[in-house]
Amino acid sequence: MSKKSSILLIYTGGTIGMVKDFETGALKNFNFDQLLNQIPELKLLDCDISTISLEQPIDSSNMQPTNWVDICNIINENYADHNGFVVLHGSDTMSYTASALSFMLENLSKPVILTGSQLPIGDLRTDAKENLITAAQLASLRKNGRPYITEVCLYFEYKLYRGNRTTKASAEHFEAFASPNCIPLATSGVNLTIADQNLRPYRRKKLIVHEKMITDILVIHLFPGLNEELLTQMLTKTKFSGVILKTFGNGNASTQPWFLKLLKNCIDRDIPVVNVTQCLSGVVQMGNYETSTQLGQLGVISGKDITTEAAIAKMMYLLGQDLGKQVFKTIFETSIRGEMC
């Protein structure tokens, strides 16, 4: 009989780690070491489960790249001793963290699955139990003696997604996340159904953790009436290392000379400008319309079908690699962790 899988649950904070005080109705943190007492069903899984917590668990709205480094270091320090990892995280910034971890953990050969809940564990109608139990079960799966899943994923409401393909779509419904340009990697029903053809292949290489993330990035959401004076102030009087341009449709933007000149000035200063669509689904195709042709001619980088969350995380990661202008563009436009088509 094969040895049981060993799973490490990493608590970072968020709703899932709270219980309701039934006398006052207020939410309060519980001792995470007592997790198995809160969810005894975890003991029924055919795996050994250990728990660890960030030194100071936080609300996910306070999540910072330094916390991503802490999570990566926990995974790295425990990598040899566990077959999979489940990161319990608040839902608000979960897609950002999932995207960042996918780039920071190079040569990952074990599952790192983020999950959380819309309601706390102690709530009568909580979604925390199913999310956590199934995430742990997915992290424990093995095939041919190896981990079945070997990438950073996000599990929520019966679906396992590639982490860097997700975005939070609802603050109210249990189905809080969407992956508009990539189908789920697994679906939980009566059975667990795995989309084998979409999983990233196993990598027999040493895990590399990238801690350097450059964060001084401007994200500019285009809209009709965007003020020339304001945008000029942002792009000429502010120090930054990269720009994410959220454009219309398939990557379209204004063709006004002042707008194009501002972008050209950035690119001439070796500041990368990445074009991502504002649309929930679809792909940037510069050149399809006149309103995007000049962006390509200027050297604007195509984000293809990448999410805004993944574009930000990928830019932070690549800026930290000290790459040349053309190499940066080539790598950004290439899928390196399954983040784009």
C-alpha positions as CSV (number, residue, x, y, z in Angstrom):
1,M,0.0,0.0,0.0
2,S,1.3,3.4,-0.9
3,K,2.2,6.0,1.7
4,K,-0.5,8.5,2.4
5,S,-0.2,12.0,0.9
6,S,0.9,14.7,3.3
7,I,-0.9,18.1,3.0
8,L,0.1,21.4,4.6
9,L,-2.7,23.9,5.2
10,I,-1.3,27.5,5.3
11,Y,-3.6,30.0,6.9
12,T,-3.1,33.6,5.8
13,G,-6.3,35.2,7.2
14,G,-9.7,35.9,5.8
15,T,-13.3,34.9,6.5
16,I,-12.6,31.2,6.4
17,G,-10.6,31.5,9.6
18,M,-13.4,33.1,11.6
19,V,-16.3,31.8,13.7
20,K,-19.4,33.5,14.9
21,D,-19.9,34.3,18.5
22,F,-23.5,33.1,18.8
23,E,-24.1,35.3,21.9
24,T,-23.1,38.6,20.2
25,G,-23.3,37.6,16.5
26,A,-19.9,39.1,15.9
27,L,-17.2,37.3,13.9
28,K,-14.0,36.4,15.7
29,N,-10.8,34.6,14.8
30,F,-10.4,31.1,16.1
31,N,-7.2,29.2,17.0
32,F,-6.2,27.8,13.6
33,D,-4.4,24.9,15.3
34,Q,-7.9,23.7,16.2
35,L,-9.0,23.5,12.6
36,L,-9.5,19.8,12.6
37,N,-11.9,20.2,15.5
38,Q,-13.9,22.8,13.5
39,I,-14.0,20.5,10.4
40,P,-13.8,16.9,11.7
41,E,-14.7,15.7,8.1
42,L,-11.1,16.5,7.1
43,K,-10.0,13.4,9.2
44,L,-11.9,11.2,6.7
45,L,-9.6,12.2,3.9
46,D,-6.9,9.6,3.0
47,C,-4.1,12.0,3.7
48,D,-2.1,13.4,6.6
49,I,-2.9,17.1,7.3
50,S,-0.7,19.6,9.1
51,T,-1.4,23.2,9.7
52,I,0.7,26.4,9.8
53,S,-0.2,30.1,9.9
54,L,1.4,33.3,8.9
55,E,2.9,34.9,12.0
56,Q,0.3,37.7,11.7
57,P,-2.8,36.6,9.7
58,I,-4.3,39.5,7.8
59,D,-7.5,40.5,5.9
60,S,-6.8,39.8,2.3
61,S,-7.4,43.5,1.5
62,N,-4.1,44.1,3.3
63,M,-2.2,41.5,1.3
64,Q,1.2,42.7,0.1
65,P,4.0,41.2,-2.0
66,T,6.0,40.8,1.2
67,N,3.2,38.4,2.4
68,W,3.5,36.5,-0.9
69,V,7.2,36.0,-0.1
70,D,6.3,34.7,3.3
71,I,3.9,32.2,1.7
72,C,6.5,31.1,-0.8
73,N,9.1,30.6,1.9
74,I,6.7,28.5,4.0
75,I,6.1,26.3,0.9
76,N,9.8,26.2,0.1
77,E,10.8,25.3,3.7
78,N,8.2,22.5,3.8
79,Y,8.4,21.4,0.2
80,A,10.3,18.1,0.8
81,D,8.0,17.0,3.6
82,H,4.6,17.5,1.9
83,N,2.9,16.3,-1.3
84,G,0.7,19.3,-1.6
85,F,-0.3,22.7,-0.1
86,V,-3.6,24.4,0.5
87,V,-3.4,28.2,1.1
88,L,-6.4,29.6,3.1
89,H,-6.9,33.1,1.9
90,G,-9.5,35.9,1.9
91,S,-11.4,36.0,-1.4
92,D,-10.9,39.7,-2.2
93,T,-7.3,39.5,-3.4
94,M,-7.1,35.7,-3.8
95,S,-6.7,36.0,-7.6
96,Y,-3.8,38.4,-7.2
97,T,-2.0,36.0,-4.8
98,A,-2.7,33.0,-6.9
99,S,-1.3,34.8,-10.0
100,A,1.8,36.0,-8.1
101,L,2.6,32.6,-6.6
102,S,2.4,31.0,-10.0
103,F,5.3,33.2,-11.2
104,M,7.3,33.2,-7.9
105,L,7.3,29.4,-7.7
106,E,9.3,28.3,-10.7
107,N,9.5,24.5,-11.5
108,L,6.6,23.7,-9.2
109,S,5.9,20.0,-9.2
110,K,3.3,19.9,-6.4
111,P,-0.1,21.4,-6.0
112,V,-0.6,24.8,-4.4
113,I,-4.3,25.3,-4.1
114,L,-5.8,28.6,-2.8
115,T,-9.3,28.5,-1.3
116,G,-11.4,30.4,1.2
117,S,-15.1,31.2,1.7
118,Q,-17.8,33.8,1.5
119,L,-19.2,32.8,4.9
120,P,-17.1,31.9,8.0
121,I,-16.7,28.3,9.2
122,G,-19.1,28.9,12.1
123,D,-22.0,30.1,10.0
124,L,-24.8,27.6,9.5
125,R,-24.8,28.0,5.7
126,T,-21.0,28.3,5.4
127,D,-19.3,27.4,2.1
128,A,-16.0,27.0,4.0
129,K,-16.2,23.3,4.7
130,E,-16.8,22.1,1.1
131,N,-14.2,24.5,-0.3
132,L,-11.6,23.4,2.2
133,I,-12.3,19.6,2.2
134,T,-12.3,19.4,-1.6
135,A,-9.2,21.6,-2.0
136,A,-7.4,19.3,0.4
137,Q,-8.6,16.2,-1.4
138,L,-7.5,17.7,-4.8
139,A,-4.1,18.6,-3.3
140,S,-3.7,15.0,-2.1
141,L,-4.3,13.3,-5.4
142,R,-1.6,11.3,-7.0
143,K,-1.1,9.6,-10.3
144,N,1.7,7.1,-11.1
145,G,3.2,7.9,-7.7
146,R,3.4,11.6,-8.4
147,P,1.2,14.6,-7.5
148,Y,-1.7,14.7,-10.0
149,I,-1.8,18.5,-10.1
150,T,1.5,20.4,-10.3
151,E,0.6,24.1,-10.4
152,V,-0.9,27.0,-8.5
153,C,-4.7,26.7,-8.5
154,L,-7.8,28.3,-7.0
155,Y,-10.7,26.2,-5.8
156,F,-14.1,27.7,-5.1
157,E,-17.7,26.4,-5.3
158,Y,-17.1,23.0,-7.0
159,K,-14.5,24.2,-9.5
160,L,-10.7,24.1,-9.6
161,Y,-9.2,26.8,-11.7
162,R,-5.7,27.7,-12.9
163,G,-4.9,30.4,-10.4
164,N,-3.5,32.9,-12.8
165,R,-6.6,32.7,-15.0
166,T,-9.0,33.7,-12.3
167,T,-10.8,36.9,-11.3
168,K,-13.2,37.6,-8.5
169,A,-16.6,38.0,-10.1
170,S,-19.0,38.3,-7.2
171,A,-18.9,39.7,-3.7
172,E,-22.3,38.1,-2.9
173,H,-22.6,34.6,-4.5
174,F,-20.9,31.4,-3.4
175,E,-19.6,31.1,-7.0
176,A,-17.3,34.1,-6.4
177,F,-14.7,33.4,-9.1
178,A,-14.6,33.2,-12.8
179,S,-12.0,32.0,-15.3
180,P,-13.4,33.4,-18.5
181,N,-10.6,32.3,-20.9
182,C,-9.6,29.0,-19.4
183,I,-12.0,26.1,-18.6
184,P,-11.8,24.6,-15.0
185,L,-9.1,22.1,-14.4
186,A,-11.4,20.0,-12.3
187,T,-15.1,19.9,-11.3
188,S,-16.5,18.5,-8.0
189,G,-19.8,16.7,-8.2
190,V,-20.7,13.2,-7.2
191,N,-17.2,12.5,-8.6
192,L,-14.1,14.6,-9.0
193,T,-13.7,15.1,-12.7
194,I,-10.2,16.2,-13.8
195,A,-9.5,17.8,-17.2
196,D,-6.2,16.0,-17.7
197,Q,-5.5,17.6,-21.1
198,N,-5.4,21.1,-19.5
199,L,-3.1,20.3,-16.6
200,R,0.4,21.6,-16.7
201,P,3.0,18.8,-17.1
202,Y,5.1,17.4,-14.3
203,R,8.5,19.1,-14.1
204,R,11.5,17.1,-12.7
205,K,13.4,20.2,-11.7
206,K,14.4,21.9,-8.5
207,L,11.9,24.5,-7.1
208,I,13.1,28.0,-7.5
209,V,11.5,30.8,-5.4
210,H,11.7,34.3,-6.9
211,E,11.3,36.9,-4.1
212,K,12.1,40.1,-6.0
213,M,8.8,41.7,-7.2
214,I,8.9,45.3,-8.5
215,T,5.7,47.0,-7.5
216,D,5.8,50.5,-8.8
217,I,3.4,49.9,-11.6
218,L,0.7,52.2,-13.0
219,V,-2.7,50.6,-14.0
220,I,-4.6,52.9,-16.3
221,H,-8.2,52.1,-17.0
222,L,-9.2,54.0,-20.2
223,F,-12.6,55.6,-20.4
224,P,-14.2,58.2,-22.7
225,G,-13.2,61.7,-21.4
226,L,-9.9,60.6,-19.8
227,N,-8.2,63.9,-19.1
228,E,-5.1,64.9,-21.0
229,E,-3.7,67.0,-18.2
230,L,-4.3,64.3,-15.6
231,L,-2.8,61.5,-17.7
232,T,0.2,63.7,-18.5
233,Q,0.8,64.3,-14.8
234,M,0.7,60.6,-14.1
235,L,3.0,59.6,-16.9
236,T,5.5,62.4,-16.7
237,K,5.7,63.5,-13.1
238,T,5.5,60.1,-11.4
239,K,8.2,57.6,-11.0
240,F,7.2,54.1,-12.1
241,S,8.7,51.0,-13.8
242,G,5.8,49.7,-15.9
243,V,2.3,50.5,-17.2
244,I,-0.8,48.2,-17.5
245,L,-3.2,49.8,-20.0
246,K,-6.7,48.6,-19.7
247,T,-8.1,49.2,-23.2
248,F,-11.5,48.7,-24.9
249,G,-12.6,45.6,-26.7
250,N,-9.8,43.7,-28.5
251,G,-7.2,46.2,-27.3
252,N,-8.4,49.4,-28.7
253,A,-7.6,52.9,-27.5
254,S,-7.7,56.6,-28.4
255,T,-5.7,57.7,-31.5
256,Q,-5.4,61.2,-30.2
257,P,-1.8,62.5,-30.8
258,W,-1.3,63.6,-27.2
259,F,-2.2,60.1,-25.9
260,L,0.0,58.2,-28.3
261,K,2.9,60.6,-27.6
262,L,2.7,59.9,-23.9
263,L,2.8,56.2,-24.5
264,K,5.8,56.6,-26.9
265,N,7.7,58.7,-24.3
266,C,7.3,55.8,-21.8
267,I,8.4,53.2,-24.2
268,D,11.4,55.3,-25.4
269,R,12.4,55.4,-21.7
270,D,12.4,51.6,-21.7
271,I,9.2,51.5,-19.5
272,P,7.1,48.6,-20.7
273,V,3.5,49.3,-21.5
274,V,1.2,46.2,-21.6
275,N,-2.2,46.2,-23.3
276,V,-5.0,44.2,-21.5
277,T,-8.7,44.3,-22.3
278,Q,-11.2,45.7,-19.9
279,C,-13.6,43.0,-21.1
280,L,-14.2,40.0,-18.8
281,S,-13.4,37.6,-21.6
282,G,-11.6,37.9,-25.0
283,V,-8.2,38.6,-26.3
284,V,-6.1,41.6,-27.2
285,Q,-5.5,41.7,-31.0
286,M,-3.7,44.8,-31.9
287,G,-4.1,45.6,-35.5
288,N,-7.7,44.3,-35.9
289,Y,-8.9,47.9,-35.8
290,E,-7.3,51.2,-36.7
291,T,-7.6,52.2,-33.0
292,S,-5.1,49.6,-32.0
293,T,-2.8,49.5,-34.9
294,Q,-0.7,52.4,-33.7
295,L,-0.3,50.8,-30.3
296,G,1.5,47.9,-31.8
297,Q,3.6,50.2,-34.0
298,L,4.7,52.1,-30.8
299,G,5.9,48.8,-29.2
300,V,3.1,48.3,-26.7
301,I,3.1,44.8,-25.4
302,S,0.1,42.5,-26.1
303,G,-1.4,41.0,-23.0
304,K,-3.4,38.6,-25.2
305,D,-6.1,37.1,-23.0
306,I,-4.3,37.5,-19.6
307,T,-6.3,38.8,-16.6
308,T,-5.5,42.1,-15.1
309,E,-4.5,40.3,-11.9
310,A,-2.0,38.1,-13.7
311,A,-0.7,40.9,-15.9
312,I,0.2,42.9,-12.7
313,A,1.8,39.9,-11.1
314,K,3.7,38.9,-14.2
315,M,5.0,42.5,-14.7
316,M,6.2,42.6,-11.1
317,Y,8.0,39.3,-11.6
318,L,9.6,40.2,-14.9
319,L,10.7,43.7,-13.7
320,G,12.5,41.9,-10.9
321,Q,14.5,39.8,-13.5
322,D,16.3,42.9,-14.9
323,L,15.6,42.0,-18.5
324,G,16.3,44.0,-21.6
325,K,13.5,45.8,-23.4
326,Q,13.0,43.3,-26.2
327,V,13.5,40.2,-24.0
328,F,10.9,41.6,-21.6
329,K,8.4,42.0,-24.4
330,T,9.1,38.6,-25.8
331,I,8.7,36.8,-22.5
332,F,5.6,38.8,-21.5
333,E,3.9,37.9,-24.8
334,T,4.8,34.2,-24.1
335,S,2.9,32.0,-21.8
336,I,5.3,30.8,-19.1
337,R,2.9,29.5,-16.4
338,G,-0.2,28.9,-18.5
339,E,-1.4,32.5,-17.9
340,M,-2.3,33.3,-21.5
341,C,-3.3,31.6,-24.7
